[in-house]
């Protein structure tokens, strides 16, 4: 088993899986852990077409342990 990392490079994963349009990988700085945490964000095309409109937002972070942010991307789509 590979060592656990909070940020996992999506490069290999993107080659092996089809990425839906509007899905991208980003990171944020965790103040409590003082390190970066990776996540995927899905923004439907309508968000770009209607930038002044408010849309619902949901978060799901992988939370540690075995796995990575790439295991939960399908929840967003």
N, CA, C and O atoms as a Tripos MOL2 file, in Angstrom:
@<TRIPOS>MOLECULE
protein
  308   307    77     0     0
PROTEIN
NO_CHARGES

@<TRIPOS>ATOM
      1 N           0.8380   -1.1770    0.0000 N.3       1 UNK1
      2 CA          0.0000    0.0000    0.0000 C.3       1 UNK1
      3 C           0.8820    1.2390    0.0000 C.2       1 UNK1
      4 O           1.8760    1.3030    0.7230 O.2       1 UNK1
      5 N           0.5200    2.2070   -0.8010 N.am      2 UNK2
      6 CA          1.2870    3.4490   -0.8860 C.3       2 UNK2
      7 C           1.0860    4.2820    0.3780 C.2       2 UNK2
      8 O           0.0660    4.1620    1.0570 O.2       2 UNK2
      9 N           2.0610    5.1200    0.6820 N.am      3 UNK3
     10 CA          1.9460    6.0210    1.8200 C.3       3 UNK3
     11 C           0.7750    6.9670    1.6170 C.2       3 UNK3
     12 O           0.4990    7.3910    0.4950 O.2       3 UNK3
     13 N           0.0810    7.3010    2.7140 N.am      4 UNK4
     14 CA         -1.0420    8.2250    2.6430 C.3       4 UNK4
     15 C          -0.5410    9.6390    2.3760 C.2       4 UNK4
     16 O           0.4610   10.0690    2.9480 O.2       4 UNK4
     17 N          -1.2400   10.3570    1.5100 N.am      5 UNK5
     18 CA         -0.9320   11.7600    1.2150 C.3       5 UNK5
     19 C          -2.2500   12.5350    1.1900 C.2       5 UNK5
     20 O          -3.2740   12.0110    0.7520 O.2       5 UNK5
     21 N          -2.2210   13.7710    1.6570 N.am      6 UNK6
     22 CA         -3.4100   14.6200    1.6170 C.3       6 UNK6
     23 C          -3.6400   15.2130    0.2420 C.2       6 UNK6
     24 O          -4.7720   15.5640   -0.0940 O.2       6 UNK6
     25 N          -2.5970   15.3320   -0.5570 N.am      7 UNK7
     26 CA         -2.7370   15.8030   -1.9420 C.3       7 UNK7
     27 C          -2.1900   14.7120   -2.8430 C.2       7 UNK7
     28 O          -1.0310   14.3160   -2.7170 O.2       7 UNK7
     29 N          -3.0110   14.2340   -3.7370 N.am      8 UNK8
     30 CA         -2.6410   13.1560   -4.6520 C.3       8 UNK8
     31 C          -2.6730   13.6860   -6.0700 C.2       8 UNK8
     32 O          -3.6860   14.2270   -6.5140 O.2       8 UNK8
     33 N          -1.5870   13.5350   -6.7700 N.am      9 UNK9
     34 CA         -1.5050   14.0340   -8.1340 C.3       9 UNK9
     35 C          -2.5910   13.4130   -8.9930 C.2       9 UNK9
     36 O          -2.6740   12.1880   -9.0820 O.2       9 UNK9
     37 N          -3.4230   14.2230   -9.6240 N.am     10 UNK10
     38 CA         -4.4760   13.6700  -10.4690 C.3      10 UNK10
     39 C          -3.9910   13.2500  -11.8470 C.2      10 UNK10
     40 O          -4.7790   12.7170  -12.6270 O.2      10 UNK10
     41 N          -2.7380   13.4680  -12.1720 N.am     11 UNK11
     42 CA         -2.2410   13.1950  -13.5200 C.3      11 UNK11
     43 C          -2.4500   11.7350  -13.9200 C.2      11 UNK11
     44 O          -3.0940   11.4680  -14.9340 O.2      11 UNK11
     45 N          -1.9220   10.7870  -13.1480 N.am     12 UNK12
     46 CA         -2.0700    9.3620  -13.4750 C.3      12 UNK12
     47 C          -3.5470    8.9790  -13.4580 C.2      12 UNK12
     48 O          -4.0140    8.2510  -14.3340 O.2      12 UNK12
     49 N          -4.2700    9.4620  -12.4730 N.am     13 UNK13
     50 CA         -5.6800    9.1340  -12.3420 C.3      13 UNK13
     51 C          -6.4820    9.6500  -13.5400 C.2      13 UNK13
     52 O          -7.3700    8.9510  -14.0280 O.2      13 UNK13
     53 N          -6.1870   10.8530  -14.0180 N.am     14 UNK14
     54 CA         -6.9090   11.4270  -15.1490 C.3      14 UNK14
     55 C          -6.6630   10.6350  -16.4220 C.2      14 UNK14
     56 O          -7.5500   10.5430  -17.2720 O.2      14 UNK14
     57 N          -5.4790   10.0650  -16.5680 N.am     15 UNK15
     58 CA         -5.1650    9.2620  -17.7500 C.3      15 UNK15
     59 C          -5.9730    7.9690  -17.7290 C.2      15 UNK15
     60 O          -6.4090    7.4890  -18.7750 O.2      15 UNK15
     61 N          -6.1740    7.4060  -16.5380 N.am     16 UNK16
     62 CA         -6.8540    6.1240  -16.4120 C.3      16 UNK16
     63 C          -8.3790    6.2330  -16.3420 C.2      16 UNK16
     64 O          -9.0660    5.2220  -16.4870 O.2      16 UNK16
     65 N          -8.9120    7.4060  -16.1270 N.am     17 UNK17
     66 CA        -10.3570    7.6040  -15.9740 C.3      17 UNK17
     67 C         -10.8250    8.7440  -16.8610 C.2      17 UNK17
     68 O         -10.0480    9.6350  -17.2040 O.2      17 UNK17
     69 N         -12.0790    8.7110  -17.2240 N.am     18 UNK18
     70 CA        -12.5950    9.8170  -18.0170 C.3      18 UNK18
     71 C         -13.0950   10.9040  -17.0720 C.2      18 UNK18
     72 O         -13.8890   10.6360  -16.1710 O.2      18 UNK18
     73 N         -12.6330   12.1130  -17.2780 N.am     19 UNK19
     74 CA        -12.9880   13.2480  -16.4310 C.3      19 UNK19
     75 C         -14.1650   13.9850  -17.0650 C.2      19 UNK19
     76 O         -14.0640   14.4370  -18.2050 O.2      19 UNK19
     77 N         -15.2740   14.1140  -16.3470 N.am     20 UNK20
     78 CA        -16.4040   14.8550  -16.9120 C.3      20 UNK20
     79 C         -16.0590   16.3330  -17.0890 C.2      20 UNK20
     80 O         -15.2680   16.8740  -16.3170 O.2      20 UNK20
     81 N         -16.6340   16.9850  -18.0820 N.am     21 UNK21
     82 CA        -16.4170   18.4300  -18.2300 C.3      21 UNK21
     83 C         -16.8570   19.1560  -16.9580 C.2      21 UNK21
     84 O         -17.8650   18.8010  -16.3480 O.2      21 UNK21
     85 N         -16.1070   20.1510  -16.5770 N.am     22 UNK22
     86 CA        -16.4410   20.9300  -15.3900 C.3      22 UNK22
     87 C         -15.8120   20.4260  -14.1080 C.2      22 UNK22
     88 O         -15.9830   21.0460  -13.0590 O.2      22 UNK22
     89 N         -15.0820   19.3090  -14.1610 N.am     23 UNK23
     90 CA        -14.4430   18.7520  -12.9710 C.3      23 UNK23
     91 C         -12.9710   19.1260  -12.9680 C.2      23 UNK23
     92 O         -12.2770   18.9350  -13.9670 O.2      23 UNK23
     93 N         -12.4890   19.6590  -11.8470 N.am     24 UNK24
     94 CA        -11.0700   20.0070  -11.7620 C.3      24 UNK24
     95 C         -10.5400   19.6820  -10.3670 C.2      24 UNK24
     96 O         -11.3010   19.6100   -9.4020 O.2      24 UNK24
     97 N          -9.2380   19.4880  -10.2770 N.am     25 UNK25
     98 CA         -8.5530   19.1740   -9.0170 C.3      25 UNK25
     99 C          -7.9090   20.4430   -8.4870 C.2      25 UNK25
    100 O          -7.2670   21.1840   -9.2320 O.2      25 UNK25
    101 N          -8.0850   20.6890   -7.1900 N.am     26 UNK26
    102 CA         -7.4920   21.8660   -6.5470 C.3      26 UNK26
    103 C          -7.0240   21.4840   -5.1480 C.2      26 UNK26
    104 O          -7.1980   20.3480   -4.7070 O.2      26 UNK26
    105 N          -6.4330   22.4460   -4.4650 N.am     27 UNK27
    106 CA         -6.0230   22.2340   -3.0780 C.3      27 UNK27
    107 C          -6.4300   23.4430   -2.2360 C.2      27 UNK27
    108 O          -6.6660   24.5330   -2.7570 O.2      27 UNK27
    109 N          -6.5070   23.2240   -0.9240 N.am     28 UNK28
    110 CA         -6.6840   24.3400    0.0110 C.3      28 UNK28
    111 C          -5.7280   24.1330    1.1760 C.2      28 UNK28
    112 O          -5.2980   23.0100    1.4430 O.2      28 UNK28
    113 N          -5.4000   25.2000    1.8580 N.am     29 UNK29
    114 CA         -4.4850   25.1480    2.9970 C.3      29 UNK29
    115 C          -5.2940   24.8790    4.2640 C.2      29 UNK29
    116 O          -6.1280   25.6990    4.6470 O.2      29 UNK29
    117 N          -5.0590   23.7510    4.9130 N.am     30 UNK30
    118 CA         -5.7050   23.4350    6.1810 C.3      30 UNK30
    119 C          -4.9710   24.1810    7.2920 C.2      30 UNK30
    120 O          -3.7940   23.9260    7.5490 O.2      30 UNK30
    121 N          -5.6650   25.0910    7.9380 N.am     31 UNK31
    122 CA         -5.0400   25.8390    9.0270 C.3      31 UNK31
    123 C          -4.7580   24.9330   10.2250 C.2      31 UNK31
    124 O          -3.7390   25.0980   10.8950 O.2      31 UNK31
    125 N          -5.6530   23.9730   10.5010 N.am     32 UNK32
    126 CA         -5.4650   23.1170   11.6710 C.3      32 UNK32
    127 C          -4.2920   22.1520   11.5100 C.2      32 UNK32
    128 O          -3.6290   21.8180   12.4920 O.2      32 UNK32
    129 N          -4.0290   21.7000   10.2810 N.am     33 UNK33
    130 CA         -2.9180   20.7680   10.0500 C.3      33 UNK33
    131 C          -1.7000   21.4570    9.4690 C.2      33 UNK33
    132 O          -0.6190   20.8720    9.4110 O.2      33 UNK33
    133 N          -1.8700   22.7000    9.0370 N.am     34 UNK34
    134 CA         -0.7960   23.4790    8.4180 C.3      34 UNK34
    135 C          -0.1980   22.7640    7.2040 C.2      34 UNK34
    136 O           1.0200   22.6700    7.0490 O.2      34 UNK34
    137 N          -1.1010   22.2610    6.3430 N.am     35 UNK35
    138 CA         -0.6600   21.6380    5.0970 C.3      35 UNK35
    139 C          -1.7850   21.7030    4.0720 C.2      35 UNK35
    140 O          -2.9310   22.0060    4.4050 O.2      35 UNK35
    141 N          -1.4400   21.4160    2.8270 N.am     36 UNK36
    142 CA         -2.4270   21.4460    1.7480 C.3      36 UNK36
    143 C          -3.2240   20.1460    1.7130 C.2      36 UNK36
    144 O          -2.7070   19.0710    2.0170 O.2      36 UNK36
    145 N          -4.5060   20.2710    1.3310 N.am     37 UNK37
    146 CA         -5.4070   19.1330    1.1850 C.3      37 UNK37
    147 C          -6.0100   19.1990   -0.2150 C.2      37 UNK37
    148 O          -6.4780   20.2550   -0.6400 O.2      37 UNK37
    149 N          -6.0000   18.0820   -0.9290 N.am     38 UNK38
    150 CA         -6.5310   18.0530   -2.2880 C.3      38 UNK38
    151 C          -8.0220   17.7730   -2.3200 C.2      38 UNK38
    152 O          -8.5710   17.1230   -1.4300 O.2      38 UNK38
    153 N          -8.6650   18.2750   -3.3610 N.am     39 UNK39
    154 CA        -10.0830   18.0010   -3.5710 C.3      39 UNK39
    155 C         -10.4120   18.1760   -5.0430 C.2      39 UNK39
    156 O          -9.6690   18.8190   -5.7850 O.2      39 UNK39
    157 N         -11.5260   17.6010   -5.4560 N.am     40 UNK40
    158 CA        -12.0740   17.8320   -6.7820 C.3      40 UNK40
    159 C         -13.2670   18.7560   -6.6400 C.2      40 UNK40
    160 O         -14.0020   18.6830   -5.6560 O.2      40 UNK40
    161 N         -13.4590   19.6170   -7.6110 N.am     41 UNK41
    162 CA        -14.6350   20.4750   -7.6360 C.3      41 UNK41
    163 C         -15.3150   20.3160   -8.9910 C.2      41 UNK41
    164 O         -14.6730   20.3170  -10.0410 O.2      41 UNK41
    165 N         -16.6230   20.1800   -8.9290 N.am     42 UNK42
    166 CA        -17.4230   20.0540  -10.1550 C.3      42 UNK42
    167 C         -18.2750   21.3050  -10.2970 C.2      42 UNK42
    168 O         -19.0710   21.6300   -9.4160 O.2      42 UNK42
    169 N         -18.1050   21.9920  -11.3950 N.am     43 UNK43
    170 CA        -18.9080   23.1740  -11.7110 C.3      43 UNK43
    171 C         -19.5750   22.9420  -13.0550 C.2      43 UNK43
    172 O         -18.9140   22.9590  -14.0940 O.2      43 UNK43
    173 N         -20.8950   22.7230  -13.0340 N.am     44 UNK44
    174 CA        -21.6150   22.5190  -14.2920 C.3      44 UNK44
    175 C         -21.4730   23.7350  -15.2100 C.2      44 UNK44
    176 O         -21.2170   24.8480  -14.7520 O.2      44 UNK44
    177 N         -21.6410   23.5050  -16.4830 N.am     45 UNK45
    178 CA        -21.5130   24.5690  -17.4760 C.3      45 UNK45
    179 C         -22.4310   25.7480  -17.1750 C.2      45 UNK45
    180 O         -22.0880   26.8910  -17.4790 O.2      45 UNK45
    181 N         -23.5770   25.4870  -16.5880 N.am     46 UNK46
    182 CA        -24.5270   26.5660  -16.2880 C.3      46 UNK46
    183 C         -23.9180   27.5960  -15.3290 C.2      46 UNK46
    184 O         -24.3020   28.7650  -15.3680 O.2      46 UNK46
    185 N         -22.9880   27.1890  -14.4800 N.am     47 UNK47
    186 CA        -22.3260   28.1370  -13.5670 C.3      47 UNK47
    187 C         -21.5330   29.1870  -14.3390 C.2      47 UNK47
    188 O         -21.4880   30.3520  -13.9420 O.2      47 UNK47
    189 N         -20.9170   28.7820  -15.4250 N.am     48 UNK48
    190 CA        -20.1530   29.7130  -16.2530 C.3      48 UNK48
    191 C         -21.0940   30.6400  -17.0360 C.2      48 UNK48
    192 O         -20.7960   31.8160  -17.2470 O.2      48 UNK48
    193 N         -22.2270   30.0870  -17.4560 N.am     49 UNK49
    194 CA        -23.1830   30.8710  -18.2540 C.3      49 UNK49
    195 C         -23.9740   31.8550  -17.4110 C.2      49 UNK49
    196 O         -24.4590   32.8600  -17.9310 O.2      49 UNK49
    197 N         -24.1130   31.5830  -16.1130 N.am     50 UNK50
    198 CA        -24.8900   32.4380  -15.2150 C.3      50 UNK50
    199 C         -24.0680   32.7690  -13.9700 C.2      50 UNK50
    200 O         -24.4040   32.3220  -12.8730 O.2      50 UNK50
    201 N         -22.9940   33.5490  -14.1270 N.am     51 UNK51
    202 CA        -22.0690   33.7850  -13.0110 C.3      51 UNK51
    203 C         -22.6720   34.5460  -11.8330 C.2      51 UNK51
    204 O         -22.1330   34.4750  -10.7280 O.2      51 UNK51
    205 N         -23.7670   35.2680  -12.0320 N.am     52 UNK52
    206 CA        -24.3720   36.0330  -10.9410 C.3      52 UNK52
    207 C         -25.4310   35.2440  -10.1750 C.2      52 UNK52
    208 O         -25.9640   35.7360   -9.1810 O.2      52 UNK52
    209 N         -25.7370   34.0510  -10.6150 N.am     53 UNK53
    210 CA        -26.7430   33.2200   -9.9700 C.3      53 UNK53
    211 C         -26.1150   32.3800   -8.8540 C.2      53 UNK53
    212 O         -24.9950   31.8900   -8.9970 O.2      53 UNK53
    213 N         -26.8340   32.2190   -7.7550 N.am     54 UNK54
    214 CA        -26.3670   31.3720   -6.6530 C.3      54 UNK54
    215 C         -26.7690   29.9230   -6.9300 C.2      54 UNK54
    216 O         -27.8790   29.6580   -7.3930 O.2      54 UNK54
    217 N         -25.8680   28.9970   -6.6470 N.am     55 UNK55
    218 CA        -26.1230   27.5810   -6.8430 C.3      55 UNK55
    219 C         -25.8630   26.8370   -5.5360 C.2      55 UNK55
    220 O         -25.0310   27.2740   -4.7400 O.2      55 UNK55
    221 N         -26.5630   25.7110   -5.2950 N.am     56 UNK56
    222 CA        -26.2810   24.9140   -4.0950 C.3      56 UNK56
    223 C         -24.8510   24.3730   -4.1520 C.2      56 UNK56
    224 O         -24.2900   24.1800   -5.2300 O.2      56 UNK56
    225 N         -24.2870   24.1380   -2.9960 N.am     57 UNK57
    226 CA        -22.9090   23.6730   -2.9220 C.3      57 UNK57
    227 C         -22.8150   22.5720   -1.8780 C.2      57 UNK57
    228 O         -23.3500   22.7060   -0.7780 O.2      57 UNK57
    229 N         -22.1460   21.5010   -2.2150 N.am     58 UNK58
    230 CA        -21.9250   20.4180   -1.2630 C.3      58 UNK58
    231 C         -20.4470   20.0760   -1.2190 C.2      58 UNK58
    232 O         -19.7520   20.1840   -2.2280 O.2      58 UNK58
    233 N         -19.9630   19.6640   -0.0520 N.am     59 UNK59
    234 CA        -18.5560   19.3000    0.1150 C.3      59 UNK59
    235 C         -18.4500   17.8570    0.5810 C.2      59 UNK59
    236 O         -19.2570   17.3860    1.3840 O.2      59 UNK59
    237 N         -17.4540   17.1700    0.0710 N.am     60 UNK60
    238 CA        -17.0960   15.8530    0.6060 C.3      60 UNK60
    239 C         -15.5860   15.7240    0.4850 C.2      60 UNK60
    240 O         -15.0400   15.6070   -0.6120 O.2      60 UNK60
    241 N         -14.9320   15.7460    1.6210 N.am     61 UNK61
    242 CA        -13.4770   15.5800    1.6400 C.3      61 UNK61
    243 C         -13.1750   14.1570    2.0690 C.2      61 UNK61
    244 O         -13.9380   13.5660    2.8340 O.2      61 UNK61
    245 N         -12.0700   13.5970    1.5880 N.am     62 UNK62
    246 CA        -11.7910   12.1920    1.8270 C.3      62 UNK62
    247 C         -11.4610   11.8760    3.2770 C.2      62 UNK62
    248 O         -11.5860   10.7170    3.6720 O.2      62 UNK62
    249 N         -11.0480   12.8320    4.0840 N.am     63 UNK63
    250 CA        -10.9490   12.6450    5.5200 C.3      63 UNK63
    251 C          -9.7980   11.8280    6.0570 C.2      63 UNK63
    252 O          -9.7580   11.5650    7.2590 O.2      63 UNK63
    253 N          -8.8800   11.4230    5.2460 N.am     64 UNK64
    254 CA         -7.7320   10.6780    5.7450 C.3      64 UNK64
    255 C          -7.9160    9.1860    5.6190 C.2      64 UNK64
    256 O          -8.9070    8.7110    5.0650 O.2      64 UNK64
    257 N          -6.9580    8.4570    6.1350 N.am     65 UNK65
    258 CA         -6.9810    7.0110    6.0090 C.3      65 UNK65
    259 C          -6.6260    6.5920    4.6020 C.2      65 UNK65
    260 O          -6.1910    7.4240    3.8050 O.2      65 UNK65
    261 N          -6.8000    5.3170    4.2730 N.am     66 UNK66
    262 CA         -6.4660    4.8830    2.9260 C.3      66 UNK66
    263 C          -7.3790    5.5480    1.9010 C.2      66 UNK66
    264 O          -8.5650    5.7530    2.1590 O.2      66 UNK66
    265 N          -6.8460    5.8690    0.7840 N.am     67 UNK67
    266 CA         -7.6490    6.4770   -0.2710 C.3      67 UNK67
    267 C          -7.1630    7.8600   -0.6110 C.2      67 UNK67
    268 O          -6.1220    8.3150   -0.1340 O.2      67 UNK67
    269 N          -7.9330    8.5170   -1.4400 N.am     68 UNK68
    270 CA         -7.5760    9.8730   -1.8460 C.3      68 UNK68
    271 C          -8.8120   10.5770   -2.3700 C.2      68 UNK68
    272 O          -9.8790    9.9790   -2.5060 O.2      68 UNK68
    273 N          -8.6490   11.8500   -2.6600 N.am     69 UNK69
    274 CA         -9.7670   12.6360   -3.1720 C.3      69 UNK69
    275 C         -10.3250   12.1050   -4.4760 C.2      69 UNK69
    276 O         -11.4930   12.3360   -4.7890 O.2      69 UNK69
    277 N          -9.5030   11.3910   -5.2470 N.am     70 UNK70
    278 CA         -9.9630   10.8780   -6.5320 C.3      70 UNK70
    279 C         -10.9740    9.7420   -6.3900 C.2      70 UNK70
    280 O         -11.6860    9.4330   -7.3460 O.2      70 UNK70
    281 N         -11.0500    9.1180   -5.2210 N.am     71 UNK71
    282 CA        -12.0100    8.0310   -5.0370 C.3      71 UNK71
    283 C         -13.4530    8.5280   -4.9350 C.2      71 UNK71
    284 O         -14.3820    7.7400   -5.1130 O.2      71 UNK71
    285 N         -13.6610    9.8090   -4.6540 N.am     72 UNK72
    286 CA        -15.0240   10.2920   -4.4490 C.3      72 UNK72
    287 C         -15.5110   11.2380   -5.5470 C.2      72 UNK72
    288 O         -16.5780   11.8340   -5.4000 O.2      72 UNK72
    289 N         -14.7700   11.3930   -6.6300 N.am     73 UNK73
    290 CA        -15.1730   12.3660   -7.6380 C.3      73 UNK73
    291 C         -16.5230   12.0430   -8.2580 C.2      73 UNK73
    292 O         -17.2320   12.9630   -8.6660 O.2      73 UNK73
    293 N         -16.9050   10.7840   -8.3460 N.am     74 UNK74
    294 CA        -18.1640   10.4100   -8.9920 C.3      74 UNK74
    295 C         -19.3750   10.9080   -8.2020 C.2      74 UNK74
    296 O         -20.4630   11.0230   -8.7660 O.2      74 UNK74
    297 N         -19.2140   11.2010   -6.9300 N.am     75 UNK75
    298 CA        -20.3200   11.7440   -6.1470 C.3      75 UNK75
    299 C         -20.7730   13.0980   -6.6650 C.2      75 UNK75
    300 O         -21.9430   13.4610   -6.5440 O.2      75 UNK75
    301 N         -19.8400   13.8380   -7.2390 N.am     76 UNK76
    302 CA        -20.1560   15.1880   -7.7190 C.3      76 UNK76
    303 C         -20.9080   15.1780   -9.0390 C.2      76 UNK76
    304 O         -21.5890   16.1490   -9.3700 O.2      76 UNK76
    305 N         -20.7970   14.1180   -9.7800 N.am     77 UNK77
    306 CA        -21.4220   14.0950  -11.0890 C.3      77 UNK77
    307 C         -22.5020   13.1130  -11.1050 C.2      77 UNK77
    308 O         -23.1620   12.9390  -12.1300 O.2      77 UNK77
@<TRIPOS>BOND
     1     1     2 1
     2     2     3 1
     3     3     4 2
     4     3     5 am
     5     5     6 1
     6     6     7 1
     7     7     8 2
     8     7     9 am
     9     9    10 1
    10    10    11 1
    11    11    12 2
    12    11    13 am
    13    13    14 1
    14    14    15 1
    15    15    16 2
    16    15    17 am
    17    17    18 1
    18    18    19 1
    19    19    20 2
    20    19    21 am
    21    21    22 1
    22    22    23 1
    23    23    24 2
    24    23    25 am
    25    25    26 1
    26    26    27 1
    27    27    28 2
    28    27    29 am
    29    29    30 1
    30    30    31 1
    31    31    32 2
    32    31    33 am
    33    33    34 1
    34    34    35 1
    35    35    36 2
    36    35    37 am
    37    37    38 1
    38    38    39 1
    39    39    40 2
    40    39    41 am
    41    41    42 1
    42    42    43 1
    43    43    44 2
    44    43    45 am
    45    45    46 1
    46    46    47 1
    47    47    48 2
    48    47    49 am
    49    49    50 1
    50    50    51 1
    51    51    52 2
    52    51    53 am
    53    53    54 1
    54    54    55 1
    55    55    56 2
    56    55    57 am
    57    57    58 1
    58    58    59 1
    59    59    60 2
    60    59    61 am
    61    61    62 1
    62    62    63 1
    63    63    64 2
    64    63    65 am
    65    65    66 1
    66    66    67 1
    67    67    68 2
    68    67    69 am
    69    69    70 1
    70    70    71 1
    71    71    72 2
    72    71    73 am
    73    73    74 1
    74    74    75 1
    75    75    76 2
    76    75    77 am
    77    77    78 1
    78    78    79 1
    79    79    80 2
    80    79    81 am
    81    81    82 1
    82    82    83 1
    83    83    84 2
    84    83    85 am
    85    85    86 1
    86    86    87 1
    87    87    88 2
    88    87    89 am
    89    89    90 1
    90    90    91 1
    91    91    92 2
    92    91    93 am
    93    93    94 1
    94    94    95 1
    95    95    96 2
    96    95    97 am
    97    97    98 1
    98    98    99 1
    99    99   100 2
   100    99   101 am
   101   101   102 1
   102   102   103 1
   103   103   104 2
   104   103   105 am
   105   105   106 1
   106   106   107 1
   107   107   108 2
   108   107   109 am
   109   109   110 1
   110   110   111 1
   111   111   112 2
   112   111   113 am
   113   113   114 1
   114   114   115 1
   115   115   116 2
   116   115   117 am
   117   117   118 1
   118   118   119 1
   119   119   120 2
   120   119   121 am
   121   121   122 1
   122   122   123 1
   123   123   124 2
   124   123   125 am
   125   125   126 1
   126   126   127 1
   127   127   128 2
   128   127   129 am
   129   129   130 1
   130   130   131 1
   131   131   132 2
   132   131   133 am
   133   133   134 1
   134   134   135 1
   135   135   136 2
   136   135   137 am
   137   137   138 1
   138   138   139 1
   139   139   140 2
   140   139   141 am
   141   141   142 1
   142   142   143 1
   143   143   144 2
   144   143   145 am
   145   145   146 1
   146   146   147 1
   147   147   148 2
   148   147   149 am
   149   149   150 1
   150   150   151 1
   151   151   152 2
   152   151   153 am
   153   153   154 1
   154   154   155 1
   155   155   156 2
   156   155   157 am
   157   157   158 1
   158   158   159 1
   159   159   160 2
   160   159   161 am
   161   161   162 1
   162   162   163 1
   163   163   164 2
   164   163   165 am
   165   165   166 1
   166   166   167 1
   167   167   168 2
   168   167   169 am
   169   169   170 1
   170   170   171 1
   171   171   172 2
   172   171   173 am
   173   173   174 1
   174   174   175 1
   175   175   176 2
   176   175   177 am
   177   177   178 1
   178   178   179 1
   179   179   180 2
   180   179   181 am
   181   181   182 1
   182   182   183 1
   183   183   184 2
   184   183   185 am
   185   185   186 1
   186   186   187 1
   187   187   188 2
   188   187   189 am
   189   189   190 1
   190   190   191 1
   191   191   192 2
   192   191   193 am
   193   193   194 1
   194   194   195 1
   195   195   196 2
   196   195   197 am
   197   197   198 1
   198   198   199 1
   199   199   200 2
   200   199   201 am
   201   201   202 1
   202   202   203 1
   203   203   204 2
   204   203   205 am
   205   205   206 1
   206   206   207 1
   207   207   208 2
   208   207   209 am
   209   209   210 1
   210   210   211 1
   211   211   212 2
   212   211   213 am
   213   213   214 1
   214   214   215 1
   215   215   216 2
   216   215   217 am
   217   217   218 1
   218   218   219 1
   219   219   220 2
   220   219   221 am
   221   221   222 1
   222   222   223 1
   223   223   224 2
   224   223   225 am
   225   225   226 1
   226   226   227 1
   227   227   228 2
   228   227   229 am
   229   229   230 1
   230   230   231 1
   231   231   232 2
   232   231   233 am
   233   233   234 1
   234   234   235 1
   235   235   236 2
   236   235   237 am
   237   237   238 1
   238   238   239 1
   239   239   240 2
   240   239   241 am
   241   241   242 1
   242   242   243 1
   243   243   244 2
   244   243   245 am
   245   245   246 1
   246   246   247 1
   247   247   248 2
   248   247   249 am
   249   249   250 1
   250   250   251 1
   251   251   252 2
   252   251   253 am
   253   253   254 1
   254   254   255 1
   255   255   256 2
   256   255   257 am
   257   257   258 1
   258   258   259 1
   259   259   260 2
   260   259   261 am
   261   261   262 1
   262   262   263 1
   263   263   264 2
   264   263   265 am
   265   265   266 1
   266   266   267 1
   267   267   268 2
   268   267   269 am
   269   269   270 1
   270   270   271 1
   271   271   272 2
   272   271   273 am
   273   273   274 1
   274   274   275 1
   275   275   276 2
   276   275   277 am
   277   277   278 1
   278   278   279 1
   279   279   280 2
   280   279   281 am
   281   281   282 1
   282   282   283 1
   283   283   284 2
   284   283   285 am
   285   285   286 1
   286   286   287 1
   287   287   288 2
   288   287   289 am
   289   289   290 1
   290   290   291 1
   291   291   292 2
   292   291   293 am
   293   293   294 1
   294   294   295 1
   295   295   296 2
   296   295   297 am
   297   297   298 1
   298   298   299 1
   299   299   300 2
   300   299   301 am
   301   301   302 1
   302   302   303 1
   303   303   304 2
   304   303   305 am
   305   305   306 1
   306   306   307 1
   307   307   308 2
@<TRIPOS>SUBSTRUCTURE
     1 UNK1         2 RESIDUE 1 A UNK
     2 UNK2         6 RESIDUE 1 A UNK
     3 UNK3        10 RESIDUE 1 A UNK
     4 UNK4        14 RESIDUE 1 A UNK
     5 UNK5        18 RESIDUE 1 A UNK
     6 UNK6        22 RESIDUE 1 A UNK
     7 UNK7        26 RESIDUE 1 A UNK
     8 UNK8        30 RESIDUE 1 A UNK
     9 UNK9        34 RESIDUE 1 A UNK
    10 UNK10       38 RESIDUE 1 A UNK
    11 UNK11       42 RESIDUE 1 A UNK
    12 UNK12       46 RESIDUE 1 A UNK
    13 UNK13       50 RESIDUE 1 A UNK
    14 UNK14       54 RESIDUE 1 A UNK
    15 UNK15       58 RESIDUE 1 A UNK
    16 UNK16       62 RESIDUE 1 A UNK
    17 UNK17       66 RESIDUE 1 A UNK
    18 UNK18       70 RESIDUE 1 A UNK
    19 UNK19       74 RESIDUE 1 A UNK
    20 UNK20       78 RESIDUE 1 A UNK
    21 UNK21       82 RESIDUE 1 A UNK
    22 UNK22       86 RESIDUE 1 A UNK
    23 UNK23       90 RESIDUE 1 A UNK
    24 UNK24       94 RESIDUE 1 A UNK
    25 UNK25       98 RESIDUE 1 A UNK
    26 UNK26      102 RESIDUE 1 A UNK
    27 UNK27      106 RESIDUE 1 A UNK
    28 UNK28      110 RESIDUE 1 A UNK
    29 UNK29      114 RESIDUE 1 A UNK
    30 UNK30      118 RESIDUE 1 A UNK
    31 UNK31      122 RESIDUE 1 A UNK
    32 UNK32      126 RESIDUE 1 A UNK
    33 UNK33      130 RESIDUE 1 A UNK
    34 UNK34      134 RESIDUE 1 A UNK
    35 UNK35      138 RESIDUE 1 A UNK
    36 UNK36      142 RESIDUE 1 A UNK
    37 UNK37      146 RESIDUE 1 A UNK
    38 UNK38      150 RESIDUE 1 A UNK
    39 UNK39      154 RESIDUE 1 A UNK
    40 UNK40      158 RESIDUE 1 A UNK
    41 UNK41      162 RESIDUE 1 A UNK
    42 UNK42      166 RESIDUE 1 A UNK
    43 UNK43      170 RESIDUE 1 A UNK
    44 UNK44      174 RESIDUE 1 A UNK
    45 UNK45      178 RESIDUE 1 A UNK
    46 UNK46      182 RESIDUE 1 A UNK
    47 UNK47      186 RESIDUE 1 A UNK
    48 UNK48      190 RESIDUE 1 A UNK
    49 UNK49      194 RESIDUE 1 A UNK
    50 UNK50      198 RESIDUE 1 A UNK
    51 UNK51      202 RESIDUE 1 A UNK
    52 UNK52      206 RESIDUE 1 A UNK
    53 UNK53      210 RESIDUE 1 A UNK
    54 UNK54      214 RESIDUE 1 A UNK
    55 UNK55      218 RESIDUE 1 A UNK
    56 UNK56      222 RESIDUE 1 A UNK
    57 UNK57      226 RESIDUE 1 A UNK
    58 UNK58      230 RESIDUE 1 A UNK
    59 UNK59      234 RESIDUE 1 A UNK
    60 UNK60      238 RESIDUE 1 A UNK
    61 UNK61      242 RESIDUE 1 A UNK
    62 UNK62      246 RESIDUE 1 A UNK
    63 UNK63      250 RESIDUE 1 A UNK
    64 UNK64      254 RESIDUE 1 A UNK
    65 UNK65      258 RESIDUE 1 A UNK
    66 UNK66      262 RESIDUE 1 A UNK
    67 UNK67      266 RESIDUE 1 A UNK
    68 UNK68      270 RESIDUE 1 A UNK
    69 UNK69      274 RESIDUE 1 A UNK
    70 UNK70      278 RESIDUE 1 A UNK
    71 UNK71      282 RESIDUE 1 A UNK
    72 UNK72      286 RESIDUE 1 A UNK
    73 UNK73      290 RESIDUE 1 A UNK
    74 UNK74      294 RESIDUE 1 A UNK
    75 UNK75      298 RESIDUE 1 A UNK
    76 UNK76      302 RESIDUE 1 A UNK
    77 UNK77      306 RESIDUE 1 A UNK
